[in-house]
Amino acid sequence: MLFLYTVLVVCCAILLVAGVIEQRRHFTNLEHIPTRVLVNGIRGKSSITRLCAGALRGGGLTTVAKTTGTAARFIHPDATEEPVYRKFGIANVVEQIGIVRRAAAYNPDALVIECMAVMPALQEINQSKLIRSTIGVLCNVREDHLAEMGPTLDDVARSLSRSMPEGGICVTAEKDRYAILKEEADARDCQLIYADPESVTDEELRGFSWFTFKENVAIALTVAELLGVERETALQGMYDAPPDPGVLSVERYATEDGKKLRFANVFAANDPESTLMNINQLLDLGAIHRPLNVVINCRPDRVERNGQMGEIIPDLQPEKVFVIGHPAKSAIDAIPAEWRSRAVDLGGDRRDPEEFMGQMLAQLGPDSSLVAIGNIHGQGELLLEHLAELPADESEEPAAPAPAATAAPANPAETMQLYVPRIDPYQHYPEAYEERYTAPVQVPQAAYGTHEMYAPPHTHEPHPPQHQPAEPYVPAQAHEPYVLEQAHQPYALEQARPPQEPQQPRPDRPRGMFEPRVPPAQHAADDHQQWHSPGEPR
């Protein structure tokens, strides 16, 4: 028995020593990356990650990025990318260690990485142990993952705040719950900056060849400005950045019986608010038009989300609502009674896709639009495969008269190209789609090299001794307070911070690792790559 105890103690000691060594190497790798940007939020994280990386590349900064979203990608400093290898195909926050190791091998100026944690405790560990970001991004607060971060949106906002950097900077475009985010930021001695979407003009948005939102562009421009990249340079870098595979897209098809169909893939927007925003933007841009038809794909493990998609049908005002997947009843029952007569039940977990596709296309008008919402997995993937087999609509469209209050752009080349097909070499597409769009998108090769880092300046006072971080992970250069001219200030920046009363410790016990900084209000790994780590000896 003594021998077994001895073996157990020795094994535990070996594991402890190995863990300490791995942590020290990881922290050494982080020190080789002066600026680390951690993108968190509910919707649009992957797009914002790519926009920030493109803006910094456009400014001449050697930038590495990593997305999680629809398809996890490691983006090199020259904008080329490759899929993130995952053992057994399972995502784990520990893979961030391998990402940081690969990124540090480039000796980059910046790392832009998407937060892949959902549980509030893991979000805090991802920030404090794995990334230790100097600039945080909290894009928005929406109704998603309520079981882990909810149940209310205020709780979601506080859970997402776990990723704010202590003593750093956090950029957000969230307006409705800005007060809660500000309270959480103050508790972490973090400067919260609001990126105003209205600072992005329609002309600047037309420069993109893919669909994006002003909120996302405003956040990327704010991050670029903090790092000394001029606005025009950052915009050009974002224009050249390749989009995410799950980006909002519109395709034009011609059916066998001569009908014209515009199909919008909005599966990536899983929450009701984002779904409405995406569809309204497509309607405003003229990418889709009425009569509008909606197809909801249901999943048995997303019953609550199925119902949320049914509840927003009155806001969309469609001609028909096709429900596929299982259980279809979860979405149909959530549709208000006055709109339920327009619902067509094509669902069923064993329904033949040829059958429901034939019935769906037969009920469409001669020239209509179809929007897919809900979740892509299951029969949603079959829907995309069968639509991709339809021939493309090559006919020219009549020019729509421009609204009286909106002037047409002076340069037609600057108008957003609504139907640019993009092929991701690492994403599986139906054979018909690949044959149709065989020419890959040319990604400009941004020049990168050694560049003296422009560290983000701070406007707050030096940290009190009790708030000093345990290890120096913020760039050590001292800077003057960062003040913008009022005429060019695209976000709300506090010039002076009022004195705050010290946080009173809880009377029962000190705060633990998994407790929020501010009590909530009462309601009613990539190991196969052979890269040298700067933290390891050769």
C-alpha positions in Angstrom: 0.0 0.0 0.0 2.8 2.4 0.8 4.3 1.7 -2.6 1.0 2.7 -4.3 0.8 5.9 -2.4 4.4 6.7 -3.3 3.6 6.1 -7.0 0.5 8.3 -6.8 2.5 11.1 -5.1 5.3 10.9 -7.7 2.8 11.0 -10.6 1.0 14.0 -9.1 4.4 15.8 -8.6 5.4 15.1 -12.2 2.0 16.4 -13.5 2.4 19.5 -11.3 5.9 20.3 -12.6 4.8 19.7 -16.2 1.9 22.1 -15.8 4.1 24.8 -14.3 6.6 24.4 -17.2 3.8 24.6 -19.8 2.3 27.7 -18.2 5.6 29.5 -18.1 6.3 28.6 -21.7 2.8 29.9 -22.6 3.3 33.2 -20.8 6.6 33.6 -22.5 4.9 33.1 -25.9 2.3 35.7 -24.9 5.1 38.2 -24.1 6.3 37.9 -27.7 3.0 39.3 -28.9 2.8 43.0 -27.8 -0.9 43.5 -28.6 -3.5 40.8 -28.1 -7.1 41.5 -29.2 -9.8 39.1 -27.8 -13.2 39.3 -29.6 -16.2 38.2 -27.6 -20.0 38.7 -27.8 -23.0 36.8 -29.1 -23.1 37.5 -32.9 -20.6 38.5 -35.5 -17.4 37.5 -33.6 -15.8 35.8 -36.6 -16.5 38.7 -39.0 -15.1 41.2 -36.5 -12.0 39.1 -36.0 -11.3 39.1 -39.8 -12.1 42.8 -40.0 -9.7 43.8 -37.2 -7.0 41.6 -38.6 -7.5 43.1 -42.1 -7.4 46.6 -40.8 -4.2 46.0 -38.9 -2.6 44.3 -41.9 -3.5 47.3 -44.0 -1.6 49.5 -41.5 1.6 47.4 -42.0 1.3 45.5 -38.7 2.3 41.8 -38.7 -1.0 40.3 -37.6 -2.1 36.8 -36.9 -5.7 35.9 -36.4 -7.9 32.9 -35.4 -11.6 32.4 -35.8 -13.9 29.8 -34.4 -17.4 30.4 -35.8 -18.8 28.4 -38.7 -15.3 27.1 -39.7 -12.3 27.5 -37.4 -9.4 29.1 -39.3 -5.8 30.1 -38.5 -5.1 33.2 -40.6 -1.4 33.9 -41.3 0.1 37.4 -41.6 -0.2 37.3 -45.4 -4.0 36.7 -45.1 -3.7 33.0 -46.2 -5.5 30.7 -43.9 -5.9 27.0 -43.0 -8.4 25.1 -40.9 -7.6 24.6 -37.2 -6.8 20.9 -36.5 -9.0 19.4 -33.7 -8.5 15.9 -32.3 -11.7 13.9 -32.8 -13.3 17.1 -34.2 -14.1 18.4 -30.7 -13.5 22.1 -29.9 -11.8 22.8 -26.6 -10.5 26.1 -25.2 -7.1 24.4 -24.6 -6.4 24.7 -28.3 -5.8 28.4 -27.7 -2.4 27.4 -26.3 -1.3 25.9 -29.6 -2.7 28.9 -31.4 -0.6 31.3 -29.3 2.5 29.1 -29.8 2.1 29.2 -33.6 1.3 32.9 -33.6 4.4 33.8 -31.5 6.6 32.0 -34.0 5.9 34.9 -36.4 7.0 37.5 -33.8 3.9 39.5 -34.7 2.8 42.9 -33.7 -0.7 41.8 -32.9 -2.9 38.7 -32.4 -6.6 38.9 -33.0 -8.4 35.9 -31.7 -12.1 34.9 -31.2 -13.3 33.8 -27.8 -14.5 30.2 -28.1 -15.7 29.9 -24.5 -19.5 29.9 -23.6 -19.5 29.2 -19.9 -18.8 32.3 -17.8 -16.1 30.6 -15.8 -14.3 29.4 -19.0 -14.6 32.9 -20.4 -12.7 34.3 -17.4 -10.1 31.6 -17.6 -9.7 32.2 -21.4 -8.9 35.8 -20.7 -6.8 35.6 -17.5 -4.8 32.4 -18.3 -4.9 31.7 -22.1 -5.0 35.0 -23.9 -4.4 37.8 -21.4 -5.6 40.4 -23.9 -4.6 44.0 -23.9 -7.6 45.1 -26.0 -10.9 43.4 -25.5 -13.9 43.5 -27.9 -17.5 42.9 -26.7 -19.5 43.3 -29.9 -23.1 42.8 -28.7 -25.5 41.2 -26.2 -28.2 39.0 -27.8 -30.5 36.2 -26.8 -28.4 33.1 -27.2 -26.8 30.6 -24.9 -29.3 31.7 -22.2 -29.0 28.3 -20.5 -25.3 29.0 -19.9 -25.1 32.8 -19.5 -28.7 33.8 -18.8 -31.6 33.7 -18.1 -31.9 37.4 -18.8 -30.0 39.7 -21.2 -28.5 41.5 -18.2 -27.0 38.2 -17.0 -25.6 37.6 -20.5 -24.0 41.1 -20.4 -22.3 40.4 -17.1 -21.2 36.9 -18.2 -19.6 38.3 -21.4 -17.8 40.9 -19.2 -15.7 38.1 -17.8 -13.5 38.5 -20.8 -12.7 42.2 -20.2 -8.9 42.8 -19.7 -8.0 44.1 -16.2 -6.3 47.5 -16.6 -6.8 47.3 -20.4 -9.2 48.6 -23.0 -12.5 47.2 -24.1 -14.4 48.2 -27.3 -18.1 47.7 -27.7 -21.0 48.6 -30.0 -23.6 47.5 -27.5 -25.9 50.4 -26.7 -28.8 49.0 -24.8 -26.8 47.5 -22.0 -23.8 49.9 -22.1 -24.5 50.9 -18.4 -24.0 47.3 -17.2 -20.9 46.9 -19.3 -19.5 50.2 -17.9 -20.1 49.0 -14.4 -18.3 45.7 -15.0 -15.5 47.6 -16.8 -15.0 49.9 -13.8 -14.7 46.9 -11.5 -11.8 45.7 -13.6 -10.1 49.1 -14.0 -10.9 48.7 -17.7 -11.5 51.6 -20.1 -14.7 51.0 -22.0 -14.9 52.7 -25.4 -18.1 52.9 -27.4 -17.7 52.3 -31.2 -20.5 54.4 -32.8 -22.0 52.6 -35.8 -23.2 56.0 -37.2 -19.6 57.0 -37.7 -19.5 54.5 -40.6 -20.9 56.0 -43.8 -22.9 54.2 -46.4 -20.2 54.9 -49.0 -17.6 53.2 -46.7 -19.9 50.2 -46.4 -20.3 49.8 -50.1 -16.6 49.1 -50.5 -17.2 45.6 -49.2 -17.9 42.8 -51.7 -19.7 40.8 -49.0 -22.4 41.7 -46.4 -21.4 43.2 -43.1 -22.8 45.7 -40.6 -21.8 49.1 -39.5 -21.4 47.9 -35.9 -18.7 45.4 -37.0 -16.9 48.0 -39.1 -17.0 50.6 -36.4 -15.4 48.2 -33.9 -12.6 47.3 -36.3 -11.9 51.0 -37.1 -11.8 51.8 -33.3 -9.3 49.0 -32.7 -7.2 50.1 -35.6 -7.2 53.7 -34.4 -6.0 52.6 -31.0 -3.1 51.0 -32.6 -2.2 54.0 -34.8 -3.7 52.9 -38.1 -5.3 55.6 -40.1 -8.9 55.3 -41.1 -8.5 55.1 -44.9 -5.7 52.6 -44.5 -7.7 50.4 -42.2 -10.7 50.5 -44.5 -8.7 49.3 -47.4 -7.2 46.5 -45.4 -10.8 45.4 -44.4 -11.9 45.6 -48.1 -9.0 43.2 -49.0 -9.7 40.8 -46.1 -11.3 37.5 -47.1 -14.8 37.0 -45.6 -15.8 34.2 -43.1 -17.3 31.0 -44.7 -20.5 31.7 -42.7 -20.9 35.2 -44.1 -24.3 36.4 -45.2 -24.8 35.4 -48.8 -27.4 35.7 -51.6 -27.6 33.4 -54.6 -29.8 33.7 -57.7 -31.3 30.5 -59.2 -33.6 29.5 -62.0 -36.0 26.6 -61.4 -36.9 23.9 -63.9 -40.3 25.5 -64.6 -38.7 28.8 -65.4 -39.2 30.6 -62.1 -36.6 33.1 -60.7 -35.5 32.6 -57.2 -33.3 34.7 -54.9 -32.1 32.6 -52.0 -30.6 34.2 -48.8 -28.6 32.0 -46.4 -29.2 33.5 -43.0 -28.6 30.3 -41.0 -25.5 31.8 -39.3 -27.7 34.4 -37.5 -29.2 32.1 -34.8 -30.9 34.6 -32.5 -34.1 36.5 -33.5 -32.6 40.0 -33.4 -29.7 39.2 -35.6 -32.0 37.3 -38.0 -34.2 40.4 -38.4 -31.2 42.7 -38.8 -29.8 40.5 -41.6 -33.0 40.2 -43.5 -33.8 43.9 -43.2 -30.4 44.8 -44.5 -30.8 42.5 -47.5 -34.2 44.1 -48.3 -32.8 47.6 -47.9 -29.9 46.9 -50.3 -32.1 45.3 -52.8 -30.4 41.9 -52.6 -33.8 40.3 -52.0 -37.2 41.6 -52.7 -40.9 40.8 -52.0 -42.8 38.6 -52.3 -40.7 37.1 -49.5 -40.8 33.5 -48.4 -39.2 32.0 -45.3 -38.0 28.5 -44.6 -37.4 27.5 -40.9 -35.1 24.5 -40.3 -35.9 22.9 -36.9 -33.6 20.7 -34.7 -34.7 18.5 -31.8 -31.9 19.9 -29.6 -32.8 23.5 -30.4 -36.5 23.5 -29.6 -36.4 27.0 -27.9 -34.6 28.5 -30.9 -37.2 26.9 -33.3 -39.9 28.7 -31.4 -38.0 32.0 -31.5 -37.8 31.8 -35.3 -41.6 31.3 -35.4 -42.3 34.3 -33.2 -40.6 36.7 -35.6 -42.7 35.8 -38.6 -45.1 38.8 -38.2 -42.0 41.1 -38.4 -41.0 39.5 -41.7 -44.5 39.5 -43.3 -43.8 36.6 -45.7 -46.1 35.1 -48.3 -45.3 31.5 -47.2 -43.5 30.0 -44.2 -42.0 26.5 -45.0 -41.0 24.5 -41.9 -38.5 21.7 -42.4 -36.6 19.5 -39.9 -37.9 18.0 -36.7 -39.9 18.8 -34.7 -41.7 21.2 -37.0 -44.5 21.7 -34.5 -42.1 23.6 -32.2 -41.9 26.4 -34.8 -45.4 26.3 -36.1 -47.0 26.6 -32.7 -44.9 29.7 -32.0 -46.2 31.5 -35.0 -49.0 33.9 -34.0 -52.5 32.7 -34.9 -53.2 35.3 -37.6 -50.1 34.2 -39.5 -50.3 30.4 -38.9 -52.4 29.8 -42.0 -49.3 30.7 -44.1 -47.2 28.0 -42.6 -46.5 24.9 -44.7 -45.4 21.8 -42.7 -42.7 20.0 -44.7 -40.9 18.7 -41.6 -40.0 15.3 -40.4 -36.6 13.8 -39.4 -36.9 11.2 -42.1 -38.5 13.3 -44.8 -37.0 12.8 -48.3 -35.3 16.0 -49.4 -36.4 15.5 -53.0 -40.0 15.5 -51.8 -40.0 18.6 -49.6 -37.9 20.5 -52.2 -40.3 19.8 -54.9 -43.3 20.9 -52.9 -41.5 24.1 -51.7 -40.4 25.2 -55.2 -43.9 24.5 -56.6 -45.5 26.9 -54.2 -43.1 29.8 -55.0 -44.1 32.7 -57.3 -42.5 33.3 -60.7 -40.1 35.8 -59.2 -39.7 35.6 -55.5 -37.1 35.5 -52.6 -36.5 32.7 -50.2 -34.8 33.3 -46.8 -33.5 30.4 -44.7 -33.4 30.9 -41.0 -32.9 28.7 -37.9 -30.1 26.3 -37.8 -28.1 24.9 -40.7 -27.5 21.4 -39.5 -29.8 18.6 -40.5 -32.2 19.2 -43.3 -30.9 22.7 -43.7 -27.7 21.3 -45.2 -29.8 19.2 -47.5 -31.7 22.3 -48.6 -28.5 24.1 -49.5 -27.2 21.0 -51.5 -30.3 20.7 -53.6 -30.6 24.5 -54.2 -26.9 24.5 -55.4 -27.8 22.0 -58.1 -30.2 24.4 -59.7 -28.9 26.4 -62.6 -27.8 30.0 -61.9 -30.1 32.9 -63.0 -27.9 34.7 -65.6 -30.7 37.1 -66.8 -30.2 40.8 -66.4 -32.4 42.6 -64.0 -34.2 45.8 -64.7 -32.6 48.8 -62.9 -34.6 49.8 -59.9 -35.3 53.5 -59.5 -33.2 55.1 -56.8 -35.1 56.6 -53.9 -35.5 60.3 -54.1 -33.8 61.0 -50.8 -30.8 58.7 -51.6 -28.3 59.8 -54.3 -26.7 57.1 -56.4 -23.0 56.6 -55.9 -20.8 58.6 -58.2 -18.6 55.6 -59.0 -20.5 52.5 -59.9 -17.4 50.4 -59.2 -17.7 51.3 -55.6 -21.2 49.9 -55.3 -21.4 46.7 -53.2 -21.2 43.6 -55.3 -24.1 41.6 -54.0 -23.5 38.3 -55.7 -19.8 37.6 -55.7 -19.4 33.8 -55.3 -16.6 32.7 -53.0 -15.1 29.3 -52.7 -13.4 28.3 -49.5 -10.9 25.5 -50.3 -11.3 23.9 -46.9 -15.1 24.0 -46.9 -17.2 21.2 -48.3 -19.6 22.4 -51.1 -22.0 20.5 -53.2 -20.4 19.4 -56.5 -22.8 21.6 -58.5 -21.7 24.7 -56.6 -18.0 23.9 -57.1 -18.4 23.4 -60.8 -20.3 26.7 -61.2 -17.7 28.8 -59.3 -14.3 27.2 -60.0 -12.4 30.5 -60.0 -11.1 31.1 -56.5 -11.1 34.6 -55.0 -7.8 36.4 -55.3 -6.6 37.6 -51.9 -4.1 40.4 -52.1 -0.8 39.6 -50.4 -0.2 42.2 -47.8 3.4 43.1 -47.2 4.4 42.5 -43.7 7.6 42.5 -41.8 9.4 44.1 -38.9 7.4 47.0 -37.6 7.8 49.0 -34.4 4.7 48.5 -32.4 2.4 51.4 -31.5 1.0 50.3 -28.2 -2.5 51.4 -27.2 -2.3 54.4 -25.0 -4.3 54.7 -21.8 -6.4 57.5 -20.5 -6.7 56.3 -16.9 -4.4 56.8 -14.0 -1.7 54.2 -13.2 -3.0 51.2 -11.4 -3.1 51.2 -7.6 -0.7 48.7 -6.1 -3.6 46.3 -5.2 -4.6 46.2 -8.9 -1.2 45.5 -10.4 -1.3 42.4 -12.5 0.7 39.5 -11.3 2.9 39.4 -14.5 3.5 42.2 -17.0 1.4 41.4 -20.1 0.5 44.9 -21.2 3.1 46.7 -23.3 5.5 48.6 -21.0 5.8 51.8 -22.9 4.4 54.9 -21.3 2.2 57.2 -23.3 0.5 60.5 -22.9 -3.3 60.5 -22.4 -5.1 59.6 -25.6 -7.4 62.6 -26.7 -9.2 62.7 -30.0 -10.4 65.9 -31.7 -14.1 66.3 -31.1 -14.8 66.7 -34.8 -13.3 63.2 -35.6 -14.2 61.4 -32.4 -16.2 58.3 -33.6 -16.9 56.9 -30.2 -17.7 58.1 -26.6 -14.4 58.4 -24.8 -14.2 59.6 -21.2 -11.7 62.4 -20.6 -11.8 62.1 -16.8 -12.9 59.4 -14.5 -14.6 60.4 -11.3 -13.1 59.0 -8.1 -14.6 55.7 -7.1 -15.1 54.3 -3.7 -13.1 51.2 -3.0 -14.8 47.9 -3.5 -16.1 46.6 -0.2 -15.2 42.9 0.4 -18.1 40.5 0.9 -18.7 39.9 4.6 -19.1 36.2 4.3 -16.0 35.2 2.2 -13.6 36.7 -0.4 -14.5 36.5 -4.1 -13.7 33.2 -5.8 -12.4 32.7 -9.3 -15.9 31.9 -10.7 -17.8 34.8 -9.1 -18.7 38.0 -11.0 -16.8 41.1 -10.1 -20.1 43.0 -9.6 -23.0 41.0 -8.0 -25.9 40.7 -10.6 -29.0 42.7 -10.0 -31.9 40.9 -8.4 -34.5 39.9 -11.0 -37.8 39.1 -10.9 -5.2 21.8 -29.3 -3.3 22.1 -32.3 -0.3 19.8 -31.6 0.4 18.4 -35.0 2.1 21.5 -36.3 5.9 21.5 -36.0 6.5 25.2 -35.0 9.3 26.4 -32.8 8.0 28.1 -29.7 9.9 31.1 -28.5 9.4 29.9 -24.9 11.1 26.6 -25.6 14.8 25.9 -26.2 15.7 24.4 -29.6 
